Amino acid sequence: MLYGMILAGTTILAVVPATAQRYDPRYPVCLQSWPGRSLTIIDCSYASMDQCKMTASGLSAMCLENPYWRGALGHNSRRRQGGVN
């Protein structure tokens, strides 16, 4: 019985850090932070790099461009089609 409880507990703890991150396509900037030992959180809810940097100040965190931002898709698709800006 004890073995089963230990196995269940380690399985649950191993799954927690592996949860999927959400990239919100409505915002151009994401904050990636490391609040725990093996935990990484990505929060894409920042309208500007400056806003994100103010939040990241003093934390174990960094700001990065959101690869799924809708505004970036429109700009890149024109370039790929050979259109004029």
Backbone bond lengths (Angstrom), bond angles and torsions (degrees), N, CA, C in turn:
res aa  C-N    CA-C-N  psi(-1)  N-CA   C-N-CA  omega(-1)  CA-C   N-CA-C  phi
1 M - - - 1.450 - - 1.538 110.22 -
2 L 1.322 116.91 -44.13 1.466 120.92 179.65 1.527 110.51 -62.21
3 Y 1.325 116.17 -40.90 1.468 120.50 178.38 1.535 110.86 -59.50
4 G 1.311 117.51 -42.98 1.465 122.08 178.81 1.515 112.38 -63.51
5 M 1.319 117.65 -38.79 1.470 121.27 178.47 1.526 110.62 -68.24
6 I 1.316 117.13 -40.62 1.471 120.34 179.01 1.525 109.80 -65.89
7 L 1.322 117.34 -43.37 1.461 121.13 178.74 1.532 111.20 -61.89
8 A 1.317 117.41 -43.69 1.471 121.14 178.89 1.526 110.72 -64.38
9 G 1.323 117.53 -42.15 1.464 121.25 -179.77 1.516 112.51 -64.51
10 T 1.330 118.13 -43.59 1.466 120.13 179.54 1.519 111.59 -69.72
11 T 1.321 117.13 -32.72 1.461 120.08 177.22 1.523 110.60 -65.14
12 I 1.299 117.74 -43.84 1.465 121.79 178.99 1.525 110.55 -64.70
13 L 1.308 118.22 -44.05 1.460 121.46 -179.86 1.520 111.98 -66.79
14 A 1.299 118.20 -32.86 1.462 121.85 179.43 1.522 111.55 -71.75
15 V 1.311 118.12 -27.58 1.459 122.09 -177.91 1.529 111.74 -79.70
16 V 1.292 119.18 -31.11 1.469 122.85 -174.99 1.525 113.11 -56.27
17 P 1.350 121.74 -50.50 1.457 119.85 -179.80 1.525 113.97 -68.62
18 A 1.313 117.92 -16.74 1.454 120.87 -176.30 1.521 112.97 -89.86
19 T 1.322 119.11 11.04 1.461 120.56 -179.77 1.526 110.56 -67.58
20 A 1.304 116.41 149.35 1.457 121.92 -177.35 1.531 110.94 -70.47
21 Q 1.310 115.51 144.72 1.457 121.52 176.91 1.530 108.09 -92.32
22 R 1.312 116.25 150.10 1.458 120.66 178.74 1.509 110.02 -107.89
23 Y 1.305 116.13 126.75 1.459 121.95 173.63 1.520 106.29 -105.24
24 D 1.331 117.32 111.74 1.460 121.28 -179.47 1.523 108.36 -80.46
25 P 1.338 119.13 116.23 1.463 121.22 -176.74 1.528 114.28 -70.78
26 R 1.338 117.98 -3.32 1.464 120.09 179.97 1.520 113.06 -84.17
27 Y 1.337 118.47 -13.10 1.461 121.88 -175.82 1.526 110.90 -122.72
28 P 1.340 117.85 138.17 1.466 121.42 -175.13 1.531 115.47 -81.09
29 V 1.331 118.67 -12.94 1.468 120.42 -173.44 1.528 110.65 -128.33
30 C 1.333 115.05 139.89 1.468 122.00 178.61 1.527 109.96 -118.81
31 L 1.318 115.45 149.92 1.460 123.12 173.93 1.523 107.22 -110.53
32 Q 1.326 116.05 121.39 1.453 120.51 176.05 1.515 107.33 -106.70
33 S 1.337 116.48 123.66 1.465 119.78 -178.00 1.517 110.83 -129.96
34 W 1.325 114.94 159.26 1.450 123.44 -179.01 1.521 108.84 -125.89
35 P 1.351 117.16 80.74 1.460 120.17 -177.47 1.524 114.04 -75.68
36 G 1.302 117.25 -20.57 1.459 120.62 -178.15 1.510 111.05 -131.60
37 R 1.289 114.66 -177.84 1.452 121.14 -175.98 1.525 113.18 -60.02
38 S 1.307 117.56 -52.52 1.467 120.57 -178.60 1.520 111.60 -121.92
39 L 1.308 116.78 23.35 1.457 122.00 -177.65 1.530 109.69 -108.06
40 T 1.323 116.03 128.85 1.461 122.17 175.53 1.517 107.70 -122.05
41 I 1.327 116.22 132.38 1.467 121.24 178.87 1.521 108.17 -119.57
42 I 1.325 116.64 132.74 1.460 121.99 175.28 1.517 107.57 -118.00
43 D 1.324 115.54 122.15 1.466 122.44 -178.14 1.520 108.74 -121.65
44 C 1.320 117.17 107.20 1.465 122.20 -179.25 1.525 109.29 -100.93
45 S 1.320 116.06 76.54 1.464 120.12 179.69 1.525 111.28 -138.51
46 Y 1.333 116.42 32.70 1.460 120.69 -176.69 1.526 110.45 -115.67
47 A 1.332 115.76 133.64 1.454 122.10 -177.41 1.524 112.86 -82.59
48 S 1.334 117.61 -20.13 1.456 120.33 -179.67 1.525 110.60 -148.27
49 M 1.323 115.77 160.27 1.451 121.37 178.10 1.532 110.27 -65.69
50 D 1.332 117.59 -37.80 1.473 121.02 178.54 1.525 111.45 -62.57
51 Q 1.319 116.85 -42.68 1.467 120.89 178.50 1.524 110.06 -60.68
52 C 1.311 117.14 -43.37 1.461 121.62 179.57 1.532 110.77 -65.67
53 K 1.325 117.17 -43.66 1.470 120.93 -179.07 1.518 111.91 -62.59
54 M 1.330 117.10 -35.37 1.465 119.93 177.14 1.530 110.28 -64.16
55 T 1.326 116.94 -39.50 1.461 120.78 178.30 1.528 110.97 -69.45
56 A 1.318 117.27 -38.48 1.466 122.02 -176.85 1.526 113.37 -75.25
57 S 1.309 116.81 -16.66 1.462 120.84 -176.81 1.531 111.46 -57.19
58 G 1.326 115.86 123.13 1.459 121.39 178.32 1.517 114.59 84.71
59 L 1.324 117.45 -2.21 1.463 121.40 179.29 1.527 110.10 -106.98
60 S 1.293 115.82 165.52 1.454 121.42 171.00 1.522 106.49 -83.90
61 A 1.337 115.62 82.13 1.464 120.87 -172.14 1.516 110.70 -156.68
62 M 1.335 114.72 163.62 1.468 120.88 175.12 1.521 109.44 -146.86
63 C 1.317 115.86 157.03 1.458 122.13 179.13 1.525 109.05 -104.04
64 L 1.335 115.51 143.98 1.449 120.21 178.71 1.511 109.97 -147.45
65 E 1.331 115.07 158.81 1.461 119.74 178.54 1.519 109.65 -71.90
66 N 1.313 116.24 140.19 1.459 122.18 179.69 1.528 108.56 -77.11
67 P 1.342 118.23 115.35 1.469 119.81 -178.68 1.526 113.46 -69.47
68 Y 1.329 117.76 -13.33 1.458 121.49 -178.47 1.525 112.71 -107.35
69 W 1.298 117.91 13.43 1.464 121.70 -179.22 1.525 109.67 -65.49
70 R 1.327 116.29 129.27 1.471 122.14 -177.41 1.519 112.52 -61.52
71 G 1.317 117.74 -35.88 1.462 120.97 -179.66 1.516 111.94 -63.39
72 A 1.310 117.69 -35.59 1.459 121.77 178.99 1.521 111.02 -69.00
73 L 1.323 117.51 -33.58 1.462 120.89 -179.21 1.520 111.36 -65.37
74 G 1.309 116.85 -42.51 1.459 120.43 179.71 1.515 111.87 -63.90
75 H 1.316 117.80 -39.52 1.459 122.18 -179.16 1.529 110.79 -68.83
76 N 1.323 117.88 -44.25 1.461 121.84 -177.98 1.521 112.62 -71.00
77 S 1.323 117.71 -33.16 1.458 119.42 -177.28 1.524 111.27 -67.09
78 R 1.343 118.84 -32.10 1.452 121.54 177.16 1.525 110.65 -66.44
79 R 1.337 115.32 -39.50 1.458 119.73 -179.69 1.528 111.25 -67.10
80 R 1.330 117.81 -41.08 1.454 121.28 -178.78 1.524 111.72 -65.95
81 Q 1.334 117.42 -30.81 1.456 120.96 -179.18 1.517 111.60 -83.51
82 G 1.307 116.70 -4.72 1.459 120.05 179.93 1.514 113.62 79.33
83 G 1.306 117.58 19.34 1.458 121.87 -179.86 1.519 112.09 -74.85
84 V 1.298 115.97 165.19 1.461 122.29 178.47 1.511 108.76 -94.92
85 N 1.335 116.40 137.82 1.481 120.43 179.71 1.475 112.50 -72.66
